[in-house]
Amino acid sequence: MNRIILDTDIGTDSDDAVALSLAIRSPEIKLEGVTTVYGNVHVRAEIAKKIMALSSEEQVEVYPGVVRPLLHNREVFWAGIEGEGLDIDAGSAEETKHAVDFIIETIMKNPGEITLVTIGPLTNIAAAIIREPRIAKNVKEIVMMGGVVRLSHNAAELPHIEHNIKCDPEAASLVFSSGAPILMVGLDVTRQVSITRKDKDELALSGTPLAVTLTKQIEGYMDYRKRDFTFMHDPLAVATLLDRRLVKTRKMNITVEYDHRHPTGQTIGELSETGNVEVCLEVNRDAFLDLLKARVFN
């Protein structure tokens, strides 16, 4: 059983919602809580609650977190599509425990038992490490959707900077250098797991409320990006907890190269047998998509 905290910027790209549904609908995972990060974290929390209600009768607590990047030196990207079509009440947010407090308390009370699955900017995680450095040794693992090293077979097609890192490169640098064990599920593999509008239509065929809602979210994001495909970045990170054989990795040290310009935040990988980061370089796309369809869209 994988006991996890899912740290997410759910609501912009549709893949966060799919990842959350995959976690909830997988018996191998116990979701201890959801934390939201970056931008309007209360809207993101309400989106997470909506998706959970469609995914399962059980609800876990959602804890809003840090709104702005760690140093408050970068503008927050807000697409304006967050929550569209979900009928959420952004004004209904209640005061609750802060995400950073929840992360620290949960990990420190359960040493070696909690995996942090991070599918957004790393601000909450960095803030937690600053407040309680011992969580780097007490976390079981950080499974991170973020970064790109451009060492996979599709390297020439990849950008040199990835979104979650560039939103808060200072936070990312702190997390990578913390010594915590990390599985980096970056663009090297997530750009290998695209779906098209035709794929999206096939995923909706079951007609379940969850499948219909998620495929509408996927369609909305394709429309926003003005393209006929999208990537299942975040669900792949969750899927590695179900079957690590989906990915091939190499052990590395990761440094984040950044300055005060935007965009910045390049993740540089250096092979090292003593590195704290397992970097995913290849993925079994078909096996992953079959797993995703069976768990979420049936």
C-alpha positions in Angstrom: 0.0 0.0 0.0 1.4 3.4 -1.0 0.3 6.1 1.4 0.5 9.4 -0.5 0.0 13.1 -0.3 -0.9 14.6 -3.7 0.4 18.1 -4.1 -1.3 19.7 -7.1 -2.0 22.8 -9.2 -5.2 21.2 -10.4 -7.5 23.2 -12.6 -5.3 24.6 -15.5 -4.1 21.6 -17.4 -6.6 18.8 -17.3 -4.1 16.1 -16.5 -4.1 17.0 -12.7 -7.7 15.9 -12.5 -7.0 12.7 -14.3 -4.1 12.0 -11.9 -6.2 12.6 -8.9 -8.9 10.2 -10.2 -6.3 7.6 -10.9 -5.0 7.8 -7.3 -8.4 7.6 -5.8 -9.5 4.7 -8.0 -6.4 2.6 -7.4 -6.6 0.2 -4.4 -2.8 0.1 -4.2 -2.9 3.8 -3.1 -4.1 5.3 0.1 -4.6 9.0 -0.4 -3.9 10.7 3.0 -4.7 14.2 1.7 -4.6 16.6 -1.2 -2.6 19.9 -1.0 -3.0 22.7 -3.6 -0.3 25.1 -4.7 0.2 28.1 -6.9 -2.3 30.8 -7.8 -5.8 30.7 -6.4 -5.3 27.6 -4.2 -8.9 27.8 -2.8 -10.3 27.5 -6.3 -8.0 24.6 -6.9 -9.1 23.0 -3.7 -12.8 23.2 -4.8 -11.9 21.6 -8.1 -10.1 18.8 -6.3 -13.2 18.2 -4.1 -15.4 18.1 -7.2 -13.2 15.5 -9.0 -13.0 13.4 -5.8 -16.8 13.4 -5.5 -17.1 12.0 -9.0 -14.3 9.5 -8.5 -15.4 7.9 -5.3 -17.9 8.1 -2.5 -15.0 8.6 -0.1 -13.6 12.1 0.4 -10.2 13.1 1.8 -9.3 16.5 3.2 -7.9 19.2 0.8 -5.5 21.7 2.2 -4.8 25.0 0.3 -1.2 26.0 0.3 1.3 28.6 -0.9 -0.1 31.1 -3.5 3.1 32.7 -4.9 6.6 31.4 -5.7 9.0 31.0 -2.9 10.8 34.4 -3.3 7.7 36.3 -4.6 9.9 37.3 -7.5 7.8 35.8 -10.4 4.4 36.4 -11.8 1.8 33.7 -11.2 0.5 32.1 -14.4 -3.3 31.9 -14.3 -5.0 30.7 -17.5 -8.5 31.7 -16.5 -10.0 28.4 -17.4 -9.7 26.9 -13.9 -13.0 25.5 -12.8 -14.8 25.9 -16.1 -17.7 23.4 -16.5 -17.4 22.1 -13.0 -20.0 24.2 -11.2 -17.8 24.9 -8.3 -18.5 27.5 -5.6 -15.2 29.3 -5.1 -16.7 31.4 -2.3 -17.5 28.3 -0.2 -13.9 27.7 0.9 -13.6 27.2 4.6 -10.5 27.9 6.7 -8.5 24.7 7.2 -5.0 23.6 8.1 -2.4 25.0 5.8 -0.9 22.6 3.2 2.6 23.1 4.5 1.6 22.2 8.1 -0.3 19.1 6.9 2.7 17.9 4.9 5.1 18.3 7.8 2.8 16.8 10.4 1.9 13.8 8.3 5.4 12.9 7.3 6.9 13.5 10.8 4.2 11.3 12.4 4.7 8.5 9.9 8.5 8.4 9.2 9.4 6.4 6.1 5.7 5.8 5.3 4.5 8.8 3.2 5.2 9.4 -0.4 4.8 13.0 -1.7 3.4 13.0 -5.3 4.1 16.5 -6.6 2.3 17.4 -9.8 2.6 21.2 -9.6 5.3 23.8 -8.8 7.3 22.8 -5.8 6.6 25.7 -3.5 4.7 23.8 -0.8 7.4 21.2 -0.6 10.2 23.7 -0.4 8.4 25.6 2.3 7.9 22.4 4.3 11.6 21.5 4.0 12.6 25.0 5.2 10.3 24.8 8.2 11.2 21.2 9.0 14.4 20.0 7.3 14.0 16.5 8.8 11.1 15.7 6.4 13.8 15.1 3.7 14.9 12.1 5.6 11.5 11.0 6.9 9.6 11.1 3.6 9.5 7.7 1.9 10.0 9.2 -1.6 9.1 12.2 -3.6 7.5 11.2 -6.9 7.7 14.4 -9.0 6.2 15.4 -12.3 8.6 18.0 -13.3 11.8 18.9 -15.1 13.5 17.6 -18.3 17.0 16.4 -18.9 16.7 15.8 -22.7 18.5 12.4 -22.5 15.6 10.2 -23.8 15.2 9.0 -27.4 12.9 12.0 -28.2 15.4 14.5 -26.7 15.5 16.7 -29.9 11.8 17.3 -29.6 11.8 18.5 -26.0 12.0 22.1 -24.6 14.9 22.7 -22.2 12.7 24.1 -19.5 9.5 22.5 -17.9 6.5 24.4 -16.6 6.5 23.2 -12.9 10.1 24.0 -12.5 10.0 27.4 -14.2 7.1 28.5 -12.1 9.3 28.4 -9.0 12.9 27.4 -9.9 14.2 28.4 -6.5 11.8 26.0 -4.8 12.8 23.3 -7.2 16.5 23.8 -6.6 15.9 23.5 -2.8 13.9 20.3 -3.2 16.4 18.6 -5.5 19.3 19.5 -3.2 17.5 18.4 0.0 18.8 14.8 -0.3 15.3 13.4 -0.3 14.9 10.3 -2.5 13.2 11.5 -5.7 11.7 9.9 -8.8 11.7 12.5 -11.5 8.9 11.9 -14.0 9.8 14.7 -16.4 9.1 15.7 -20.0 11.5 13.0 -21.2 8.7 10.4 -20.6 5.5 12.5 -20.2 5.9 13.9 -23.7 5.8 10.2 -24.9 2.2 9.8 -23.5 0.1 12.0 -25.7 -3.6 11.5 -26.5 -5.6 12.9 -29.4 -9.1 14.2 -29.7 -10.0 10.8 -31.1 -8.5 9.1 -28.1 -10.4 11.5 -25.9 -13.7 10.5 -27.6 -13.0 6.8 -27.0 -12.2 7.5 -23.3 -15.7 9.0 -23.0 -17.5 6.0 -24.4 -18.2 4.4 -21.0 -20.5 7.4 -20.3 -19.8 7.5 -16.5 -20.1 10.9 -14.9 -16.4 10.8 -14.2 -15.4 9.9 -17.7 -17.7 12.6 -19.2 -16.4 15.3 -16.9 -12.7 14.4 -17.4 -13.0 14.2 -21.2 -14.7 17.6 -21.2 -11.8 19.0 -19.2 -9.4 17.4 -21.6 -11.3 18.9 -24.6 -11.3 22.3 -22.9 -7.6 22.3 -22.4 -7.0 21.2 -26.0 -9.2 24.1 -27.1 -7.3 26.5 -24.8 -4.0 25.4 -26.3 -5.4 25.4 -29.8 -4.2 21.9 -30.6 -5.7 18.4 -31.2 -3.6 16.6 -28.6 -2.5 16.8 -25.0 -0.1 14.9 -22.7 -1.0 12.8 -19.7 2.0 14.2 -17.7 0.6 14.0 -14.1 -1.2 10.6 -14.4 2.1 9.0 -15.4 3.6 10.1 -12.1 0.8 8.4 -10.2 1.0 5.3 -12.4 4.6 4.7 -11.4 3.3 3.9 -7.9 1.2 1.2 -9.4 3.8 -0.3 -11.7 7.4 1.0 -11.6 8.2 -1.2 -14.6 6.3 1.3 -16.8 9.4 3.5 -16.8 13.2 3.0 -17.3 15.4 5.2 -15.1 19.0 6.3 -14.5 20.3 7.5 -11.2 21.5 11.2 -11.3 22.2 14.3 -9.4 20.0 17.2 -10.6 20.8 20.8 -10.4 18.5 23.7 -11.4 20.1 26.4 -13.4 18.2 29.7 -13.1 18.4 33.5 -12.8 15.9 36.3 -12.3 14.7 36.3 -15.9 11.7 34.5 -17.1 11.4 31.8 -18.2 14.3 30.1 -16.4 14.9 26.9 -14.5 16.7 24.3 -16.5 17.2 20.9 -14.8 20.6 19.5 -15.5 21.2 15.8 -14.9 24.5 14.2 -14.1 24.8 10.4 -13.9 25.8 9.4 -10.4 25.6 6.0 -8.6 25.1 8.0 -5.4 22.6 10.5 -6.8 19.3 11.0 -4.9 17.2 11.3 -8.1 16.0 8.4 -10.3 15.3 10.1 -13.6 12.7 8.5 -15.9 14.0 8.3 -19.5 11.7 5.8 -21.3 8.1 4.7 -20.8 5.9 1.9 -22.0 3.2 4.2 -23.5 0.7 1.5 -24.4 0.8 -0.2 -21.0 0.4 3.1 -19.3 -2.6 4.2 -21.4 -4.3 0.7 -20.9 -3.9 1.1 -17.2 -5.3 4.6 -17.2 -8.3 3.6 -19.3 -9.1 0.6 -17.1 -8.8 2.5 -13.8 -10.3 5.9 -14.6 -12.5 5.8 -17.8 -14.4 2.5 -17.4 
